[in-house]
């Protein structure tokens, strides 16, 4: 990254300390997985486990698949922290650097770590899923890593994480709403609580991106256009269970089919950030920058054609028989 870009990040370190780091909560103010789980030290532990099994027995397989897929995505956190900490400006040389970017990367990871822990334990106690197959998928995914097209440039990274955190927020939030319909209000509370964290993290990343759009609008809009040309890929895109070579796509198909995360959500997210970052009003752009601005501002309307395609795919998916190892190879 050119020296002048490094200087941009150094120039806003004080701002990050004041405006970004406070969006992370002190440990004593954070919820912990045990707040939502049976206490194994009490005599009522086994009865509470039975209650979980009773509540989850009516959850349809397609909802279980989405819950497991979301949990596996959360459990690949080591990959996400290594990618974030390895970014050119975040680069945590000692592993305990005190720059605001390094502090954010570590404490963000610490907050995110609770999400996979909680979902993993709850699904384990439910008895509805094949935990060994899930554990193998998690190991496969962490070993595979991720390549979402953001490279090592922090401009791309801040744009990507803004979109990704919002997508995960929507996915967990919709899962919470739909889980209520199947009688497990505790699981709905869990998903809603995780969604709240993701929303807070989205706000932080998008706030940094907004700051960069003000300081370096030309290169930021070029980065945004570059990412949108290849679309935002979710971090678990290399998901593998050793059985289904198209596992991630099948997981996404199910999530779309039941309304957890759809093409419409993707388009709405694009419109949200175009408005939030005032892309249409950016000035002082080069000819390439203006071209990128025009492309990004008009992209949502073009992508709305995906809604028709998504509807067609949903009809096709409804007639397909997917089998997931996570639910003992049952077909849906």
N, C-alpha and C positions, 0 to 999 in steps of 0.2 A: 504494500500500500504506500502511495507517495507520502512524503514527509508532511505535506500540507494537510493531508487527511488525518494523519496522526495528531497533528496540532489541533484540529477541530475537536477531537475527543478529549484531548488534554484541557482544552479551554472550557469544557463543560463539566469537568469533574466536580467542581464546587456545586454546580447546579444539581448534578446527580446525587450528591450527598444530601442535599436539602430536599429534593423533589422525588427521587426515585427510591433510594434506600428505605425511607420511612414507609413505603408501601409493603415492605416485608414485616411480618409481625414478630415480636419477641416470642421465644419458645413458650414462656409461661402464659401467653395469651392465645396460643394456638390450640386447636383441638388435636387430639391424638386418637389413633385407631381404637384404642381400648375404650374410649368414651362411647363407642357404638357396639361393642362386642360383649359377650358374656364374660363375667369375671371368673377365671378358672380357680381362684382362691376361695370361692364361696361354695356353700353347699347347694345352692340353686343353679350351679353351672350347667349340669346336665339337663335340667328342665328348660333352661334358657336356650340351649342348643336344640332341644326338641321343638321349641317355639319357632326358631329360625327355619327348621325343616318343614314345619307345618305351613309357615307363611310363604315359603318359596315353592311348595309342591305344585302350585297352579300356574307358575310362570311358564309361558310357552317357550319352546326350544329356541325360536328365533330371537327372543329377548335375552336368553341365556348366552347365545352366540355373541350378541352385541356387548353384553356385560363382560364376557371373557375377553373379547377383542379389545375393548377399552382398557381392561385391566392389564393385558399383555403390553399394550402400548405404554401404559404408565410404568410397568416394571422394567422397561428398557432404558430407564433413567441413566445408567452409567454411560450409555452412548451419547445421550443429550448433553450431559455435563461435560464430557470430554470434548465434544464438538464446540460447545460454548466457551469453555475455558481455553480452548486452543485457537479461538478467533484472534486475529492479529492485534486487536486493541484490548481484548479481555485478557490475553495471554497471562496466565497465572504461573509465573516462573518458579516460585518456591512451593506452590501449593497452598500457601497461606499469605499471599500478597495482600496489602491493605489498600490497594486502589479500589475505588467504588465499583468498578466493573468486575474485579475479581471477587470482592465481597458479595456483590449481587449474585454472581454465578454459583457460589457455594451455598449461600442461604436460600436462593431460589430452589436449588436442588434439594436442600434439606426439607423445605416445605412440600415439594412435589413428591418426595419419598414416601410420605404418609399415604398418598392416594393408592398406589399399588399395594402397599401393605394391607390397607383396610379392605379393599375389594378382594384381594387374594384370600384373606382369612375368612371373610364372610362367605365367599363362594365355596371354600373348603368345608366350612361348617354346614352348608346347605345340603351337601351330599348329592347335588344335582349334576355335577360336572366331573370329568376325568382329570384329576389334578396332575397325574404323571404326564399326560399328554400336553397339558397346559404348561407344565414346568419345562418340558422339552422344547416347546415352541418359544418360550421366553429365552432359553439358552441359545437356540438357533438365531433368534432375532438379535440378541446382544452380540453374538459372534459375527453376524453378517454386517452389523453397523447400519449406516444410513448415508444416502447421497441424494439430497433433495435439491441440488442445483444452486445452493447458496455459497458454495466454495468456502473460502476463508476470509471473505471480505465482510466487515461488520455492517456495511450498508445493507447488503443482501440478508445478513443474519437478523438484523432488527426488523426488516420487512417480513421475513419468513416467520419469525417467532410471533409477531403480531397476528398474522393470519392463523398460524397453527394453534395458538392459545385460544383464539376466538372459536375456532372450529371445535376444539376439545370442550370448551365451555358449552357450546350449543349441544354437542353430542351427549354430554353428561346431563345437561338440563332436560333435554327431551327424554332421555332414558328415565329420569326421575318422574316426569309427568306420566309416562306410559306405565311405569311400574306400579304406580298408585292404582291404576285400573285393575291390576291383577292381585291386589290385596296385600302387598308387602310395603307398608308405609315406612318401616324402618329402612329398607333398602332404598326407597325413594328419598328419604332424608339423607342417607349416605351420598347418593349421587348428586343431590342438590347442594350438599355441603362442599363436595369436591368441585362442582361447577362454580361455586362462589369463589373458591381459590383461583380457579383458572381465569375467571373474569378479572380478578384483581391483577393477576400477572399479565393478562392481555393489556390492561390499562397502562401498566408500567412500560412494557415494550413499545406499545404504540405511541406513548408519550415521548420516548427517546427518538423514535422515528420522526415524529412531528417536529421535534427540535432540529433534527438533521435536515429536514425539508426546508426549514427556515434558513439554516446556515449554508447549505449546499444543495439548493433545489435542483440544479441541472443534473448532477451525478446521481442524486437520489431518484429522480423520476426516470432516468435511464436504467437504474437498477430495478425499479419497480416494473417497468415495461419489459425488461429482460426476463424477470421471474414470471410475469403473467403470460408471456408467450409460450412458456412450457408448462404453465399452470402450477399451482401450489400442491406439492405432493406431501401427503401425511408421513410422519416420521417412521411409521411401522410398515412402510411399503415393501420391505424385504422380509416380511413375516413368512415363516416356513415351519411346518410341523412334520416334515419328512414323509407326508402322504399326498398332499394336494399342492401341486406346483403353482396353482392360481389362488392360494389361500387368501391373500390380502384382498384380491378382487372379489372373491366370493363373500368375504366378510363385509366389504363395502356394499355389495349388492343387497345383502340382507339388511344392513343399516338403512339403506335408501328405501327399501321396500316397506319397512315398518315406520318410516318417518323419523329416524334418529338423526341422520345427516344426509341431505339430498343435494342435487344439482342446484335447486333453488336456494338452499342455504349458502352454497358457494358464491352464487351470484350476489346474494344479499350482502355477504361479507365484503365482496369487492366494492359494491356501492357504498357500504359503510365507511371503508377506509378512504375511498376517493373523496368522500365528503369530509371526513375527519381531518384528512391531511390537506384539504383545500387544493387538490391537484389542478382543478380547472382554473384556479386563480394564480398559479405560480407565474412569476415574471423573471426576466433576466436570463432566459434560457437560450441555449445555442439552437441552431437549426435542428440538430439531432434531438435536443431536449424537447423542442416544440413538437417534433414528430412523435416522440414518446408520449408526451402529454396528450396529444390528440388520440393516439392509440388507446391509452389507458382510459380516458374519459368516455370513449365510445365502445369500450369492450363489453360492458355489462349488457347493452342492448343486443350485441351479437351473441353473447353467451346465453341469452334467454331462449335461443333455439334449443339449447340443451334440455330445457324443460320438456319439450316434446319428445326428445330422444330418451330422457329419463323415464317418461311415462311409458314409452314403448318397451324399454328395458325392464321396467317393473312388471309389465304384463308378461314378458317372456320369462322373467325370473320366477313369476308365480307358477309357471308350468314346469320349471326345472326342479330336479331333485338333488339338492346339495347335501353332502355328508360331511360332518365335522367331527374330527377325532375328539375335540373338547367335550362333546356330549355323547361319548361312547359310540361314535360313528352312526348316530341316528340320522335318518334322512328327513328332510323337511319338504 
